[in-house]
Amino acid sequence: MRALTYHGAKDVRVDTVPDPVLQHEQDIVLRVTATAICGSDLHLYRGKVPGMETGDILGHEFMGIVEEVGTGVTKVKRGDRVVIPFVIACGDCYFCSRTLYSACETTNPGRGMSLNKKVMRSPAGLFGFSHLYGGYAGGQAEYVRVPMANTGPLKIPDALTDAQVLFLSDILPTGYQAVVNAEVGPGRTLAIFGAGPVGLMAAACARMLGAERIFMIDHHPYRLKFAAETYGVETINFDDVDDPAQAIIEATQFRGVDATIDAIGFEAKGSGLETMLTNLKIEGSSGVALRWAIAATRRGGIVSVPGVYAGHIHGFLFGDAFDQGLTFRMGQTHMQRYMPELLERIGEGQLKPEVIVSHHLNLEDAVRGYEMFDKKQDDCRKVVMTPGTAAAPLKASPDLSTTAVPPGI
C-alpha cells in the first residue's frame, strides 16, 4: 500500500509499504477514505518530538471502511463506515472506566513524554505519534490497523459526508474538550490563543455553547479574517499588538476574560532567548502563549490548554497564576467521551467543522500538503487527503469552505 512515512526533520515521503494485518482479536483493518494533516503532525514533521524512527507512518486524523475484523470485535463489522479517534483506549482499565480515555493504562508500551515520570504507568497509545506513544502506524495511508476496535471506531450514518465527520477523529473533540474545560456557556467571555484548526474548532464550539464574547489571537491575517467572518470573534494580531493580554484586559473593563484557551502549545512564537534555549534542548517549550493566557484571565478564571507541551518552561509565571487564583485544565483529549455527542451536533446542523478545510489533495501529494501547512502557503488552514491514485478529491458541501457561518453555528 501507499503511505506517508517519516525519514527525518522536514523529510516525509509517500512510500510503498507492507499492508497492515490483524495482530490481536480486537483489531480491525480499515481502508482509509479520508485523512488530514493536524497541527500536531507538524511537531513531528519539524523533528521536535523524540521517538520517531525512519519509516514510521504518520497521521492520526482518519476515517474509512472496515475491511477485516478480528475474532473478538463485536462493535463493528466489515463494510461499516467509521471515524477513528486518535487515542487508542481499551475501555476497561481504571481510567477508561472513568471516561478518562487518554489516560488508558494498557495501550502504550512507550514511556510518554513526562520527564519526571517515576514509575507511573504511561498514558494511552496514539496513532502515528512516535514510539513514546506506542509506535502505532498512522492513518495517512491506504490502510491502517486499528487496535481496540470495541472501544474506538464510531459508526457514521450514510447521510453525513466524510468531510462533515472526519474531524471527529481529533480536532473537533479537542476543541470541544478545551471549551468544556473552560466552562464556557451563555454570557461567558473567552480568549483563544491560536487560530489554527484546534483554535477554530474551539471557537465553533464556544459559539455553539453560547459564549458572549470571544477574542482570538494569532499573527496570520488570513486565519484571523476567516475566524472573524465565520465565528464572529474579535481578532488580535500579535505582530501588530505588542501585548495581546493587555489589549484583552483593557477591552474587558480591566478585569480579563472568564477563561482562556492555549491552542498553540510548545512551538509558540516566543522570544529570541526562548527560541535559542529550545533549539539547544535546554528549554522544553516556549512559554509565551501561556504567559499571555495567564495574564488575560480574570481572577478566579480558568486556563484551558489543548496545545501540546513537552519538558520544562522557565517563564511559566506560576506566582502570577497563584495570585490570580487560576484553575488550569489540560491534557490529551478523552476522545471516546465526546465523539457520539458531537456526531449528533453535526447531524443536527449545530456544527459544520468542514468549513475550515482549505485544501483537498490526493495522498500522493502529501509532501506538498505538509509544506503548505507548515509554511502557511496559499492561505492554508487545513489539508484533507484522499488515498488511492485514482481517488477523487474529498468534497465538502458546496461553498462551505468560503461561506461565512453566523455566530452560534
PERANOR-V461880 format. One record per helix or strand. SS is the DSSP state (@ for helix, = for strand). FROM is the first residue (numbers start at 1). TO is the last residue. Records with the same first field share a line. If there is no record, write none. Layout:
# PERANOR-V461880
SS: FROM-TO + FROM-TO
This chain:
# PERANOR-V461880
=: 2-6 + 12-16 + 28-37 + 57-57 + 61-69 + 81-84 + 87-88 + 125-127 + 136-136 + 141-141 + 143-146 + 154-155 + 189-193 + 213-218 + 234-237 + 257-262 + 297-305 + 327-330 + 359-362 + 383-386
@: 39-45 + 96-98 + 101-103 + 131-133 + 162-169 + 171-181 + 197-208 + 221-231 + 244-251 + 272-279 + 288-296 + 318-324 + 335-347 + 353-356 + 363-375 + 377-379
